[in-house]
Every structure is written in structure tokens, then in C-alpha cells.
Amino acid sequence: MDVNLSSEERAQILQTIEMFEVITQTQPDDCQSLDILKEAYVKIGQQNEALRVARRLAQAYLQSGLYSSALLECEGILLKEPTAADVLALMGEIESRMGLPSSARATAAPSASSAPPPLAPAANGQIESPEAANLMQVPRTKRLPGQGAPVMPAMLPEEDGNGHFASFLAHHRMVPEALATASFQKVRAATTRRSPGSMTPAPSLLEEIARDGGPAVDLLLGQLVEITKSGYVPLESYDIDRAIVRLLPETLTIGRLLVPFDVVSRTVMIALCNPFDAAAKEAAASQLDYHIQWYLAKPAALVRVLRDVYRLDAAD
């Protein structure tokens, strides 16, 4: 156990482990969630469990075609278990898929002491190839010493990515084009009517589509997870510390439906329902001195958390 952990921090990490064990059982190739789960076990000193998850993570990287990351994970395991036959066999399979001889591994893969480079964000809100940049990734540390003041929420552009989101849903035949366009227009009108500093949660394109007779939100989220390879968190089952949600200002939480829901070490996990809101994601990264992992969640679950944290029902 990490002697520096308070009882509250340990309890929070144990809750994180419980939740992400469930998530990774239903989404076995979710590399983000497996990485968080592994780090949580390391944090509380459960080395055997961390190695178990590391093996799963290496397999998930392999299945996703992220061969260098898979090799890096294997090397980390071998530092603890130098003769692990299953890991050595897995490394041989990875090298074979990469078309490399075993002797080339040391130069082809990163060393176990170095981190893989961060994936580039889709700053224009457009989907990129999953191997080039995952939709739910942003650079790990956006605010660095000497870079000046972070982007302030009031400076957020009006563009919230819902137009790109609607186009994506129509392009992938998840929603008829006419329905996607009509629902987008309603959401844009509702967003325009919101006054600055409004404590009414922002509208959701997914919920508007469902209200207009389109597919259910659950179905759309399931398809999004499958297509974008994004993580999903059942936020409605998560016991969230209000202080974590308040890591971001209300302009981003209430105004853009971004909900920080957990912190493990130097990583904060943020749930959202509009993965195309590049401006809000950029602003969140500029506000936080944390690595960020992004997860999709149900809009209704996001709103429920916000109503509880900010006591919006009482304000109504």
C-alpha cells in the first residue's frame, strides 16, 4: 500500500477499481480503462493485480493494432517477471505482426522507462483514423510553465461541435440525414437562447434526436463506442465527489456537459456526451494540470450529476 495515501484517497481508488473492473469486463479492448485500472492497482500496492491487468492491456493494444504500445506493456511486465513464458510468447506474436525479427525489438519499441507519445487531438472536430488519433484523446498536459494564462471559459467560441456531430451520425447511417439536421437546428436554437452564466444544463444532440423519433440514446452511444473505440462510463452508477466535478468551471460543466468524475494519480477522468466539442475539450485541458482521459456517458446521467452537485433543483 502507498503509505502516502489517506483513508479517503484509498477508498476512492478502491471505488475506481470496482467501477473499472466492471467497465473492462464489458469492454475488454478499452485500452484507456485498462490503463487506468492498472494504475489504480499500482497506487494501492496490489502488484499482482496490476500485472494481471497489464497482460490484458498488452492484448488489447495488440488487438487494436498498437504494436509499439503492446511491446512497451510487455517489457514493463518482464521487469517484474523476467521469465514469464506467456508474455515472451505474446512479444513474439507482436514482433511477427510487425514483421520484425526478435533482435529488432529493442530498437523498434520504446524503452520500458519512457512513455508513448501522446496522440494528436482532432482540433477541428473531425474524426481521424483511430490509429492516427483517438477521438477521445487530447495532449496529456496542455498548460505548461511559461505558456501564460490558461484559456478562460468566457473565451470559449460558440461552436460546440454539434454540427460535426450531426454530420458524423448521418455519414455513418446511425441517424437519417434529415433527422440529424432537424435535431441539430433545434439544439442550436436552444443553445442560442441560453443566457450567459445560465444554470440550465446545455441541450444534448443525442437526446434531441431520440425525442424527435430517432434511435434511443443507449443505442447511439453503443454505436459511437464501437465506431470511435472510445471508452464508456455508466455514470449513473458512480458515486462522485462534488469537489472533483468542480475542478472545472460551470461554463464547462453546466454549459458544455463536461463532468470530471474521478482522479487517479495525475489523471482526471471526464465524461461527456458530445465528443466533437473540441473547443470545450481544449479549454478543459488548459484549466487542468492533469492528464485527461475522456469517456462517453448518457446525457441524462451527466445532467443528474450536475443537478446534484450544483443543487439546481433547489435553485429552480
Summary of the structure (lengths in Angstrom):
residues: 316
radius of gyration: 20.5
end to end distance: 45.0
largest distance: 66.5
contacts: 963
relative contact order: 0.12
helix: 55%
strand: 6%
